[in-house]
């Protein structure tokens, strides 16, 4: 090989290295290192949704102090306690639906506090200042079709709330395309596999004494009658669709 051929071949080799070098580096950079793992998803937990109105917004039907204690003490405690149970018991639920569908296998702490966390998040959304009255549109038609009239529905729902012995909830649910009224004890709800009343919750009233005792004492009937002035039918209708 003469000097001219040697120089030509050396230049060609250098040019090839200049082209292939960055590609090799780039490929190496794109290849994940051995032993690396995809980031794990955050474990499921319950959260306390923000109250959609000030504590005093529902006066005179529900007083400000009751709302403050109910939300910041009772509801907050349910959320804290169920999240402790999720960790301590290694509960593998991925969302609220899977938690409630298997709640019969969980501890009383997980069941009661999980129900309390979810039920209250639901309850706050179904009330609003200066609402109430008879519903119209799709939800009004559905209630009249199922119960004959809004007045009859109101009577039946009030009866369910009044006849729930001790603490619990009264509910309007949708199940198999039909509306049903019923109640559950303690912090149970119609999403739980242990509940006699099953279905998609549309409306609920909390009849635990802490929901009304400061203002109404033992007069649950007065609390339930006042609560009808707060029902946010738009929120109920959004759950029917």
N, C-alpha and C positions, 0 to 999 in steps of 0.2 A: 504494500500500500504506500503510495507516494504521499508527500506532505499535503498536497491539495486535497486528496481524497480523505485523509485523516481529519482535516479541518472541517470539511463538508459534513462528514458523518457526526462529528462532535457537536456541531451546531444543530443538526437535526435531533439529536438525543436531548439536548438542552431545551429545545422548543417543545418536544413531547412531554418533558417533565413539567414545564411551565403550565401546560394545558391540563395534564392529568392530576397534578399535585393538589390544587384546590378542590377538585371533584372528589378525590380520595378523602381529603380532610372533611369536606362537607358530608360525605356519606358516613364517615366515622362519627361526626357530630350528631347525625340523625339517628344513629343506631343506639337504642337504649342500652345502658350498662346492665350487665348481668346482675340479677338480684333486685332490681328496682320493681316497685309495685305501684299500681294505680292508686290514687288517693281514695281512702274509704269514705263512703257517704256518712254524713252526720247521723247519729242514732236518733230514732223518733222520740219526741217528747211533746208534752202538752204545753200550751202557752195561754196566758191570760190576755184576751183581746182588749184593746182600750175601750173604756166606757164611751159610748157614742154621744154622750151629753153630760153636762155638769151634774153633780150630785143633787142640786136643788131644782133641776129641770122638770121633775115630775110632781112637784108640789102643786096642789094640796093632796093629791091622791097617794103619793108615797113621799114621805118627808126626807129631807136632805141627810139627816144623821143616820137613818136606817139605810139609805143608799150607800153612804160612805162606809159604814161598818160591814154591810153585806158584800160590797165589792172589795174593799181593801183588806178586810180581815177574813171573812168566811171564804170567798172565792179564791183569794190569793193563797190561803192555806190548802185548799183542795189541789191547786196546781202544784204547789211545792211538794205536798205529800205524795201525789201520784208519780211525780218525776223521781222522787226518792225510791219509790217502789219499783219503778221500771229498771233502775240501776241495781238495787239490792237483790231483786228477784231474777235478774237476767231475762226480763220479758222481751221477746223477740218481735213484738208488733212493729209493723212498718208504717202504720197510719192509724187514725182513730177507728176506721171501719174494722180493721183486723184486730185491734185491741178489743172492741166490744163484741165482735163475733166469737171470740174465745174467752170472754170474761168469766165464764163458769169454771174455768181451770185456774183462775187467779186468786190471790188472797183477798180477804175482805178489805184490806187497806187499798189495794190497787183498784178493786171494783168500786168501792164507795167514793174514793177521791177522784178516780177517773170520770165517774158519772158526774160528780159535783163540778169538776172542771169544765166538761163539755156542756152540761145542762145550763150553767150560768152564762157561758159565752153565747149560747142560743137565746136564752131568756132576755138578755139586755137588748139584743137586736130587734126583738118583737114589740118593744115599747118605744114611744116617742111622745114628746109634749104635744098637747092639743090634738090628739088623734081620737081613736075610738069611733063610735057610731057604727052603722051597718056597712058591711063591705059591698063593693060594687064590682062590676066586670067579671072576669073569669072566676075569682074566688067567691064572689057573691053568688054567682050562678051555681057553682059546685056545692056550696053549703045549702042553698035552697033545694037543689036537686036531691041531695043526700038526706036532709032532715025535714024537708017540707017548707021551712021558712027560717030566716035568721033568728027570729024570736024563739022558735023551738030549739034551734041549735044552742042558743045562749042559755036556755033553760037546762038542757042536757049537760052542757059543759060545766055550768055552775054546780049542778048536782054532783058531777064527778069530782070537782074540787072540794065540795063540802063533805062528801062521804069518804074521802081518803082519810082513813083513821091514822092519827099521829102525823108524822112528817112525810112529805112526798110531793108528787107533781100530778097535775091533770094535763092531758094531751089531746090534740087533734092530729091524727096521722093519716097518711095515704098508704093503703096496702091493697095490692092486686087491683088497682084502679078505683078503689072505693074509699070513702072517708069514714073514719071510725073515731069515736071518743072513748077515752079510758083514763086510767091513772096508774101510777107506779109508786111503790114505797121508797122511802129514803132517797138515795140519789140514783136509783135505777132509771133507765130510759128505754124507749122502744127499739133502740139499736142493739140492745144486749141480747145474747142468746138465752139468758135466763128469764127474760121478761114475758109475761103472759100477753101483754099488749105489744104487738110487733108492727113495724111499718116505718115509713119515712116521716119524721116529725115536721109538722107545719106550724103548730102553735102550742105554747105551754105556759102554765102558771105555776110558780113556786108557792107551795102552801106550807113550807116549813115556818115555824113561828118566828124565826129570826127575820123573815121577809116582811113582817108586818107588826110585830108585837109592841114596838115602841109607840106607835101611833094608834093602833087598834086594839091593843091588849089581846083578850081572848075572842074578839069579835071577828072571826074569819069571814063571816058573811059580809061584813061591811068592807073589808079589804078586797074581797073578790068583786063586789059591786063597783067599787072605785076603780079597780084595775081595768074594767071594760072601757074606761075613758082614755086609756093609754095605748090600746092595741094598735099596732102599726100594720094595717092591712096590706100595705104595699110590700112589706117584708114577708108577710105570710104568702101573698100571691107569688112572689119571686121563687118560693120554695115549691109551689105547686107545679110550676112549669117543668 
